Amino acid sequence: MTEDRKCSHKAEADHFDDFLEQQALEQRLGRIRHKVLVMSGKGGVGKSTVAANLAIALALAGKRVGLLDVDIHVPSIPKMLKLEDVAVQVKDGVIQPVEKAGLKVMSIGFLLKGRDDAVIWRGPLKMSVIKQFLKDVEWGDLDYLIIDSPPGTGDEPLSVCQLAAPLDGAIVVTTPQDVATADVRKSINFCRQLKLPVLGVVENMSGFVCPHCGTVTDIFKSGGGERMAADMGVPFLGRIPLDPAVGVACDAGTPFIYHYSRTETAKAFEHIIAPLLALSNSVATLPTQTTTNAGENQP
């Protein structure tokens, strides 16, 4: 066989492998009704906290929910859900998501040998593992897959937009300060360039709630996210106060919205999921399978 014919056969084999991979990806994602990306322009704005609590709020509303952490370098979801020492299982060659509080969860944090291990990867490796999380994890039938992306507009959110297309939209998290809202504008423009709908902006850490009297004090000022959303012509979903209980819950790995459901901050999370629930109400329901009730397997 000549070298030219060998190259031709290899190219055909590679093309066929790519076709099979794409088919498997589409079949897996075809069982997920809604895919929502949670992103931010600036780090430290509480994006993962928002993503985790939105996912749990949807589960508490009776929806089948997956939570995918694509922050490859600094995965926070395992800590927030007290899943740091959980080992991922593989059954019949398929990765089984970790289940907690009615959620199906996947994160690179489950695959690290040690909690303090650094992931030092370039773009192609990150895209490869994100593809594996989407294609090879047994998500099953879901109403929502909430995807927690790292800050910025780099490899991870771009990979998600390319691999999981079409997404229903993005929720963009900011804090009220100008230094945060300036970067969020870039995230909104990222969405526009990729034709990804912006479901809305969440203004996190908007005022401090006194744990004793409930008085709200504007430590970081407030209203910056709402003004920026109006200026950019995108929906504003609401403000989440700076509540000390949120930090305590994250450190303890106990989802805030579940354990502090009567607080004003929890009510703010519940209000923010309204546009996500509206997505679900606009289409027919998937065939029902046995699901995990949000009240079972409590966090």
DAUR-V705708 format. One line per field, one symbol per residue. phi: phi as a letter, one per 40 degrees, with the letter a starting at -180 (. if undefined). psi: psi as a letter, one per 20 degrees, with the letter a starting at -180 (. if undefined). burial: 1 if it has 9 or more other C-alpha atoms within 8 Angstrom, else 0. Layout:
# DAUR-V705708
phi: ???
psi: ???
burial: ???
This chain:
# DAUR-V705708
phi: .ccccccccccccccccccccccccccccccbcbbbcbbacbcgcgccccdccccccccccgccbbbbcbcccbcbddccbfbcbcccbbbfgbccccbafgbbbaacccbccbcccccbbcddcccccccccccbcccgcbcabcbcbccgbcdccccccccbccccibbbbabcccccccccdccccdccccfccccibbccfcgcccccbgccbcccgagcccccccccgbcbcibbccbdccccccccgbddcccbcccccccccccccdccccdcccbcccdcbcbcccccfcc
psi: prhghghghgggggggghggghghghgghijogppppprqhqqjjkghgggghgghhgghjjqopqopojnhhmphghghjlkhjpppqppkjpppqpppkjqpppqhhiiqhqhjpponqrghhghghggghhhjpmhbpqhpopooqrqalbgghggghghjqpqhaqppprrhqhhghhhhhhgghggghjkoqohrppoqlnqpopigijpppngjarighggggghikqqphrqoqnphhggggghikopghgilhirhghhgghhhighghhghiirqqqpprprpphirlq.
burial: 00000100000000000000000111011011111111111110111111111111111100111111111100111111111100010000011111011111111111000000000000000110011111111110111111111111101111111001001111111111100110111111011100011111111111111100000101011111110111000111111111100100111011111100100011111111100010110000000000000100000
